Amino acid sequence: MTSGAATSSDFDSRVTRKTLQPILTLGPGRHDVRVQVKWEDHLTTARLFGIFRSGATRRLDVQVARARGNVTLSWK
């Protein structure tokens, strides 16, 4: 996927210990990433950008603090 919105059906996902590990293929350049997390009657959104080099691999770490409704994004 190189642009546009990704949904859960767009992911090659593996669930391990309550961890969702979607794999996306992005072209080189700047990409803005927005993650929406929904549970029960809550919906929260976080955004982060990254500059991707051709052939490079990056991992997006998503931390969800459901008690406070916070989502934190970082590149690993």
URQUIDA-V842439 format. One record per residue. N is the residue number from 1. RES is the residue in three letters. PHI is phi in whole degrees, 0 to 359 (* if undefined). OMEGA is omega as a letter, one per 30 degrees, with the letter a starting at -180 (* if undefined). Layout:
# URQUIDA-V842439
N|RES|PHI|OMEGA  N|RES|PHI|OMEGA
This chain:
# URQUIDA-V842439
1|MET|*|a  2|THR|252|l  3|SER|198|l  4|GLY|89|a  5|ALA|273|l  6|ALA|253|l  7|THR|242|a  8|SER|302|l  9|SER|285|l  10|ASP|275|a  11|PHE|265|l  12|ASP|269|a  13|SER|251|l  14|ARG|234|l  15|VAL|256|a  16|THR|223|a  17|ARG|50|l  18|LYS|61|l  19|THR|245|l  20|LEU|265|a  21|GLN|238|l  22|PRO|288|l  23|ILE|243|l  24|LEU|239|l  25|THR|254|a  26|LEU|241|l  27|GLY|285|l  28|PRO|294|l  29|GLY|119|a  30|ARG|276|l  31|HIS|227|l  32|ASP|266|a  33|VAL|248|l  34|ARG|237|l  35|VAL|242|l  36|GLN|249|l  37|VAL|241|a  38|LYS|235|l  39|TRP|213|a  40|GLU|45|a  41|ASP|254|a  42|HIS|251|l  43|LEU|220|l  44|THR|224|a  45|THR|231|l  46|ALA|226|a  47|ARG|230|l  48|LEU|204|l  49|PHE|244|l  50|GLY|210|l  51|ILE|253|a  52|PHE|256|l  53|ARG|265|l  54|SER|300|l  55|GLY|81|a  56|ALA|278|l  57|THR|242|l  58|ARG|228|l  59|ARG|242|l  60|LEU|267|l  61|ASP|263|a  62|VAL|242|l  63|GLN|252|a  64|VAL|241|l  65|ALA|255|a  66|ARG|298|a  67|ALA|298|a  68|ARG|258|a  69|GLY|78|a  70|ASN|265|l  71|VAL|236|l  72|THR|242|l  73|LEU|246|l  74|SER|205|l  75|TRP|270|l  76|LYS|242|*
